[in-house]
Amino acid sequence: MKRILCIFLLLLLIPTIVFATENTLNEENTKTDSKWEENVLFDGVDQETQEFDGHEIDKSTTQAFVEEGDYEKALVTSASKPTEPDAYGNSVQKVTVKFLSGDEKGKTVEIENERSEFVQTNLTLKKGEKVLIYQQEGVYKVADYYRSQVLLYFLGGFVLLLLIIGGKKGIFALLSLLITVGGLLGLGLPLILKGFNPILVAVFSTGVIAFVTILLVGGLTTKSISAILGTVIGVAIAGGIAYIGGLQGHITGLTMDEAQVLLYLPSGIELHPRELLFAGIIWGSLGAIMDVGMSIASAVSEVKETDISLKFKALFRSGMNVGRDVMGTMSNTLILAYLGSALPLILMISIWQPNFFKIINLDVIATEVIRSLAGSIGLILSIPLTAFFSALFIGKREEKIEDK
């Protein structure tokens, strides 16, 4: 009961922090205009050449994000075969769709689905498929497949398995997941958009997420406090290493098209891609570091309960032994996650086999290396930190802060 009350109070604290932050900031941000603005607000971009740190910025990517039309769900009721490609490789597929949402729900329209032999994302539609239709001032275009339903099925299956296999622990795990997502979307992102430094926001939000999540799982105990301290400091170290490496390596943070969009934003919003990259590294390493921290703290707590005569040195040694066992697998978790996301790039390098020195010095390669190694270093250093705090707190106090 005390655990539930504690978590409830902490959940109330998050929106309070956000509300207080909004009131203390200058509320002069005007309503954002969806139209493309020629005035580039980010002073790192050259106004004439449209370059940032020598990198050309693709404005078409930004324009794709600021379309003014609406997107609605529709059902393909009929679809013809694509026409033969013309001299430029373009072809057309005529489809009839019935709107399933929006103001025109139930309306049937015929649309030309444009295709190109030089684009790998062509849509070959069939009767019965659901699609996303972009519409603006009576003009309709097939934007993409409608995938929300599939995503909901996967989400439902995940939640169901979590509750069936996890039982009561599964409920707490689901709550912790909701807190994590809520902490990022409801606390971290709003603070960044309000003008706070993304790196500081990432460290602060990870501290709140780790605090609430670990308390939810382990209760208000010396074990949980040890895990929280080891996690937060480890994540902060990962962010600090990434920041130093990024500055020394002249990392731009513009290795993805989405990051380039941030250079062209509506009035009142200014974001730095490099800082966002470091913030992403901090958030990305949180899960693995929190897992390691909780595992070590739980192991030290169990050892102490087995033999209450054990003191700091023995408990610290036990924590380090557990940490060494999980260090390899969790480091692989971070490395493989980043390598997996960069698989197309790795394959391209393997096929073309360009000069090694050229490859290793590319911004995109250096970014991935710093991203993966910074998180792994933070994870490794969180092991002795958590073992130290666990041996210190659990060794001095035989009873938990709250009763089981």
C-alpha positions as CSV (number, residue, x, y, z in Angstrom):
1,M,0.0,0.0,0.0
2,K,2.8,2.4,0.8
3,R,4.4,1.6,-2.5
4,I,1.2,2.4,-4.4
5,L,0.8,5.7,-2.5
6,C,4.4,6.7,-3.2
7,I,4.0,6.1,-6.9
8,F,0.7,7.9,-7.0
9,L,2.3,11.0,-5.4
10,L,5.2,10.8,-7.8
11,L,2.9,10.6,-10.8
12,L,1.2,13.7,-9.6
13,L,4.6,15.4,-9.4
14,I,5.3,15.1,-13.1
15,P,2.5,17.3,-14.4
16,T,3.1,19.7,-11.6
17,I,6.7,20.2,-12.7
18,V,5.6,20.7,-16.3
19,F,2.9,23.2,-15.3
20,A,5.3,25.1,-13.1
21,T,7.9,25.2,-15.9
22,E,5.3,26.6,-18.3
23,N,4.4,29.4,-16.0
24,T,8.0,30.5,-15.3
25,L,8.9,30.7,-18.9
26,N,8.2,33.7,-21.1
27,E,4.9,32.9,-22.9
28,E,5.7,34.9,-26.0
29,N,5.8,31.9,-28.4
30,T,3.4,32.7,-31.2
31,K,1.2,30.0,-32.7
32,T,3.2,28.0,-35.2
33,D,2.4,28.5,-38.9
34,S,2.2,25.3,-40.9
35,K,3.5,27.0,-44.0
36,W,7.1,26.7,-45.1
37,E,9.1,29.7,-44.0
38,E,11.9,31.1,-46.0
39,N,13.4,32.8,-43.0
40,V,15.7,30.3,-41.4
41,L,15.8,30.8,-37.6
42,F,18.6,28.6,-36.7
43,D,21.8,30.7,-36.9
44,G,24.0,27.7,-37.6
45,V,22.6,27.6,-41.2
46,D,24.2,29.7,-43.9
47,Q,21.3,31.8,-45.2
48,E,22.7,31.9,-48.8
49,T,24.2,28.5,-49.3
50,Q,21.7,26.7,-47.0
51,E,24.6,24.7,-45.4
52,F,25.3,23.7,-41.8
53,D,28.9,23.0,-40.9
54,G,29.6,22.4,-44.6
55,H,26.7,20.0,-45.0
56,E,24.0,20.9,-47.6
57,I,20.5,20.9,-46.1
58,D,17.7,19.2,-48.0
59,K,14.7,21.6,-47.8
60,S,12.4,19.1,-49.5
61,T,12.5,16.9,-46.4
62,T,11.2,19.8,-44.3
63,Q,8.5,20.6,-46.8
64,A,7.3,17.0,-46.5
65,F,6.7,17.6,-42.8
66,V,4.7,20.8,-43.2
67,E,2.0,19.9,-45.7
68,E,-1.2,21.7,-45.0
69,G,-3.7,19.0,-46.1
70,D,-5.4,16.2,-44.1
71,Y,-4.8,12.5,-43.9
72,E,-7.7,10.1,-43.8
73,K,-8.2,6.3,-43.7
74,A,-9.7,4.8,-46.8
75,L,-10.5,1.3,-48.3
76,V,-9.5,0.3,-51.8
77,T,-12.6,-0.9,-53.5
78,S,-11.0,-1.4,-56.9
79,A,-7.6,-1.2,-58.4
80,S,-6.3,-1.5,-62.0
81,K,-3.0,-2.8,-63.2
82,P,-0.2,-0.2,-63.4
83,T,0.3,1.2,-66.9
84,E,3.5,0.6,-68.8
85,P,6.3,2.9,-67.7
86,D,6.9,5.9,-70.0
87,A,10.2,7.2,-71.2
88,Y,10.9,8.6,-67.8
89,G,10.0,5.4,-65.9
90,N,6.7,6.8,-64.6
91,S,3.5,4.8,-64.5
92,V,0.0,5.2,-63.1
93,Q,-2.4,2.8,-61.3
94,K,-6.0,3.9,-61.1
95,V,-7.7,3.0,-57.8
96,T,-11.1,3.7,-56.3
97,V,-11.2,4.3,-52.6
98,K,-13.9,4.7,-50.0
99,F,-13.2,7.1,-47.1
100,L,-13.5,5.4,-43.7
101,S,-12.8,8.5,-41.6
102,G,-13.0,12.3,-41.6
103,D,-15.6,14.7,-43.0
104,E,-15.9,12.7,-46.2
105,K,-16.5,9.4,-44.6
106,G,-18.4,7.1,-46.9
107,K,-17.5,9.1,-50.0
108,T,-15.9,7.2,-53.0
109,V,-13.3,8.8,-55.2
110,E,-11.1,7.6,-58.0
111,I,-7.4,8.4,-57.6
112,E,-4.3,8.0,-59.8
113,N,-1.6,6.2,-57.8
114,E,1.6,7.6,-59.4
115,R,4.6,5.3,-59.5
116,S,8.2,5.5,-60.7
117,E,10.8,2.8,-61.6
118,F,13.4,4.8,-59.9
119,V,11.7,4.8,-56.5
120,Q,11.7,1.7,-54.3
121,T,8.7,2.8,-52.2
122,N,6.1,2.4,-54.9
123,L,2.6,1.3,-53.8
124,T,1.0,-1.5,-55.8
125,L,-2.5,-1.5,-54.3
126,K,-5.0,-4.3,-54.3
127,K,-8.7,-4.4,-53.6
128,G,-9.5,-4.7,-49.9
129,E,-6.4,-2.9,-48.7
130,K,-6.6,0.1,-46.4
131,V,-4.6,3.1,-47.3
132,L,-3.8,6.6,-46.0
133,I,-5.2,9.3,-48.3
134,Y,-3.7,12.8,-48.4
135,Q,-6.3,15.5,-49.4
136,Q,-6.1,19.2,-49.9
137,E,-8.7,21.4,-51.6
138,G,-10.3,18.6,-53.5
139,V,-7.0,17.0,-54.6
140,Y,-6.5,13.4,-53.4
141,K,-3.3,11.4,-53.3
142,V,-2.4,7.9,-52.0
143,A,0.1,8.7,-49.2
144,D,0.9,5.3,-47.8
145,Y,-0.5,2.0,-46.5
146,Y,-2.7,2.3,-43.4
147,R,-0.6,0.5,-40.7
148,S,-2.2,1.7,-37.5
149,Q,-4.4,-1.5,-37.2
150,V,-1.4,-3.8,-37.4
151,L,0.5,-1.7,-34.8
152,L,-2.5,-1.9,-32.5
153,Y,-2.5,-5.7,-32.9
154,F,1.1,-5.9,-32.0
155,L,0.6,-3.6,-29.0
156,G,-2.4,-5.6,-27.8
157,G,-0.4,-8.8,-28.0
158,F,2.5,-7.3,-26.1
159,V,0.3,-6.1,-23.3
160,L,-1.6,-9.4,-23.1
161,L,1.5,-11.5,-22.9
162,L,3.0,-9.1,-20.3
163,L,-0.1,-9.5,-18.1
164,I,-0.5,-13.3,-18.6
165,I,3.1,-14.2,-18.0
166,G,4.1,-11.4,-15.6
167,G,0.9,-11.4,-13.5
168,K,1.2,-8.8,-10.8
169,K,4.7,-8.0,-11.8
170,G,3.5,-7.6,-15.4
171,I,1.1,-4.9,-14.2
172,F,3.9,-3.0,-12.5
173,A,6.1,-3.5,-15.6
174,L,3.3,-2.1,-17.8
175,L,2.9,0.9,-15.5
176,S,6.6,1.5,-15.6
177,L,6.6,1.4,-19.4
178,L,3.7,4.0,-19.4
179,I,5.7,6.2,-17.0
180,T,8.8,6.0,-19.2
181,V,6.8,7.0,-22.4
182,G,4.9,9.6,-20.4
183,G,8.1,11.0,-19.0
184,L,9.7,11.4,-22.4
185,L,6.6,12.7,-24.2
186,G,5.0,14.6,-21.3
187,L,8.1,16.0,-19.6
188,G,11.2,15.8,-21.8
189,L,9.9,16.9,-25.1
190,P,7.8,19.9,-23.8
191,L,10.8,21.2,-21.8
192,I,13.0,21.0,-24.9
193,L,10.4,22.8,-27.0
194,K,10.2,25.5,-24.3
195,G,13.9,26.3,-24.8
196,F,15.7,24.2,-22.2
197,N,19.0,22.6,-23.1
198,P,18.2,19.1,-24.4
199,I,21.1,17.5,-22.6
200,L,20.1,18.8,-19.2
201,V,16.5,17.9,-19.9
202,A,17.5,14.4,-20.8
203,V,19.5,14.0,-17.6
204,F,16.7,15.4,-15.5
205,S,13.9,13.3,-17.2
206,T,16.0,10.1,-17.0
207,G,16.4,10.8,-13.3
208,V,12.6,11.2,-12.9
209,I,11.9,8.1,-15.0
210,A,14.5,6.0,-13.2
211,F,13.2,7.2,-9.8
212,V,9.6,6.4,-10.5
213,T,10.2,3.2,-12.4
214,I,12.6,1.6,-9.9
215,L,10.4,2.6,-7.0
216,L,7.4,1.0,-8.7
217,V,9.3,-2.2,-9.2
218,G,11.3,-2.4,-6.0
219,G,9.4,-0.1,-3.6
220,L,11.0,2.6,-1.4
221,T,14.0,0.6,-0.2
222,T,17.7,1.0,0.1
223,K,18.0,-1.4,-2.8
224,S,15.9,0.9,-5.0
225,I,17.8,4.0,-3.9
226,S,21.1,2.4,-4.7
227,A,19.9,1.4,-8.2
228,I,18.5,4.9,-8.8
229,L,21.8,6.5,-7.9
230,G,23.9,4.1,-10.0
231,T,21.5,4.5,-13.0
232,V,21.3,8.3,-13.0
233,I,25.1,8.8,-12.6
234,G,25.8,6.1,-15.2
235,V,23.4,7.8,-17.7
236,A,24.9,11.2,-17.0
237,I,28.4,9.8,-17.6
238,A,27.2,8.4,-20.9
239,G,25.8,11.8,-21.9
240,G,29.0,13.6,-20.8
241,I,31.2,11.2,-22.8
242,A,29.0,11.6,-25.9
243,Y,29.1,15.4,-25.5
244,I,32.9,15.5,-25.2
245,G,33.4,13.0,-28.1
246,G,30.9,14.9,-30.2
247,L,32.6,18.2,-29.7
248,Q,36.1,16.8,-30.4
249,G,34.9,14.9,-33.4
250,H,32.9,17.8,-34.8
251,I,29.7,15.7,-34.9
252,T,26.8,17.7,-36.5
253,G,23.9,15.5,-35.6
254,L,22.6,15.8,-39.2
255,T,23.0,12.2,-40.2
256,M,19.3,11.7,-40.6
257,D,16.8,13.7,-42.7
258,E,14.6,14.2,-39.7
259,A,17.4,16.1,-38.0
260,Q,17.7,18.4,-41.0
261,V,14.1,19.3,-40.6
262,L,14.9,20.8,-37.2
263,L,17.0,23.5,-38.8
264,Y,13.9,25.0,-40.4
265,L,11.2,25.5,-37.8
266,P,8.3,27.8,-37.3
267,S,8.8,31.1,-35.5
268,G,9.7,30.8,-31.8
269,I,11.3,27.3,-31.9
270,E,15.1,26.8,-32.2
271,L,16.7,23.5,-31.7
272,H,20.3,22.3,-32.1
273,P,20.7,18.9,-33.8
274,R,24.0,18.1,-32.0
275,E,22.4,18.6,-28.6
276,L,19.4,16.5,-29.6
277,L,21.8,13.8,-30.6
278,F,23.4,13.7,-27.2
279,A,20.0,13.8,-25.5
280,G,19.0,10.8,-27.6
281,I,22.1,8.9,-26.5
282,I,21.2,9.6,-22.8
283,W,17.7,8.4,-23.3
284,G,18.8,5.4,-25.4
285,S,21.1,4.1,-22.8
286,L,18.7,4.4,-19.9
287,G,17.0,1.1,-20.2
288,A,20.1,-1.1,-20.2
289,I,21.8,0.9,-17.5
290,M,18.7,0.8,-15.3
291,D,18.5,-3.0,-15.9
292,V,22.1,-3.5,-14.7
293,G,21.6,-1.2,-11.7
294,M,18.5,-2.9,-10.5
295,S,20.1,-6.4,-11.0
296,I,23.2,-5.5,-9.0
297,A,21.2,-3.8,-6.2
298,S,18.8,-6.7,-5.9
299,A,21.7,-9.2,-5.8
300,V,23.5,-7.3,-3.0
301,S,20.2,-7.0,-1.1
302,E,19.6,-10.8,-1.3
303,V,23.2,-11.6,-0.2
304,K,22.8,-9.3,2.8
305,E,19.5,-11.0,3.8
306,T,21.2,-14.4,3.5
307,D,24.1,-13.3,5.8
308,I,23.4,-10.1,7.8
309,S,27.0,-10.2,9.1
310,L,28.4,-9.2,5.7
311,K,30.0,-5.7,5.6
312,F,30.8,-3.2,2.9
313,K,33.8,-5.0,1.3
314,A,32.0,-8.4,0.9
315,L,28.8,-6.8,-0.4
316,F,30.8,-4.6,-2.8
317,R,32.6,-7.7,-4.1
318,S,29.3,-9.5,-4.6
319,G,27.8,-6.6,-6.5
320,M,30.9,-6.4,-8.8
321,N,30.7,-10.1,-9.5
322,V,27.1,-9.8,-10.6
323,G,27.9,-6.7,-12.6
324,R,30.7,-8.5,-14.5
325,D,28.4,-11.3,-15.4
326,V,25.7,-9.0,-16.9
327,M,28.2,-6.5,-18.4
328,G,29.0,-8.4,-21.5
329,T,25.4,-9.2,-22.5
330,M,24.1,-5.7,-21.8
331,S,27.0,-4.1,-23.6
332,N,26.1,-6.3,-26.6
333,T,22.5,-5.1,-26.2
334,L,23.4,-1.5,-26.8
335,I,26.0,-2.2,-29.5
336,L,23.7,-4.5,-31.4
337,A,20.8,-2.1,-31.2
338,Y,22.8,0.7,-32.8
339,L,24.4,-1.7,-35.3
340,G,21.0,-3.0,-36.2
341,S,19.6,0.5,-36.9
342,A,22.7,1.2,-39.1
343,L,22.5,-2.1,-41.0
344,P,21.8,-0.6,-44.5
345,L,24.8,1.7,-44.1
346,I,27.0,-1.2,-43.0
347,L,25.9,-3.3,-46.0
348,M,26.6,-0.3,-48.4
349,I,30.1,0.0,-47.0
350,S,30.7,-3.8,-47.4
351,I,29.6,-3.7,-51.0
352,W,31.5,-0.6,-52.2
353,Q,34.5,-1.1,-49.9
354,P,35.7,2.5,-50.0
355,N,38.9,3.8,-48.4
356,F,39.0,2.9,-44.7
357,F,40.2,6.3,-43.5
358,K,37.4,8.0,-45.5
359,I,34.8,5.8,-44.0
360,I,35.9,6.0,-40.3
361,N,35.9,9.8,-40.6
362,L,32.5,10.2,-42.1
363,D,30.0,12.1,-39.8
364,V,27.5,9.3,-39.9
365,I,30.0,6.6,-39.0
366,A,31.6,8.7,-36.2
367,T,28.1,9.4,-34.9
368,E,27.2,5.7,-34.6
369,V,30.5,4.8,-33.0
370,I,30.2,7.6,-30.4
371,R,26.6,6.7,-29.8
372,S,27.2,3.0,-29.1
373,L,30.5,3.4,-27.2
374,A,29.2,6.2,-25.0
375,G,26.2,4.2,-23.9
376,S,28.4,1.1,-23.3
377,I,30.9,3.1,-21.2
378,G,28.1,4.6,-19.1
379,L,26.8,1.1,-18.6
380,I,30.2,-0.3,-17.5
381,L,30.8,2.5,-15.1
382,S,27.4,2.1,-13.6
383,I,28.4,-1.3,-12.3
384,P,31.0,-0.2,-9.7
385,L,28.8,2.8,-8.9
386,T,25.7,0.7,-8.1
387,A,27.8,-1.9,-6.3
388,F,29.3,0.9,-4.2
389,F,26.0,2.5,-3.2
390,S,24.4,-0.9,-2.6
391,A,27.2,-2.0,-0.3
392,L,27.2,1.4,1.5
393,F,23.5,1.7,2.1
394,I,22.4,-2.0,2.4
395,G,25.5,-2.8,4.5
396,K,24.6,-0.1,7.1
397,R,20.9,-0.7,7.2
398,E,19.6,-4.2,7.7
399,E,16.0,-3.1,7.5
400,K,14.3,-1.6,4.5
401,I,12.9,1.9,4.6
402,E,9.4,0.5,4.1
403,D,8.0,-2.8,5.4
404,K,7.4,-5.5,2.8
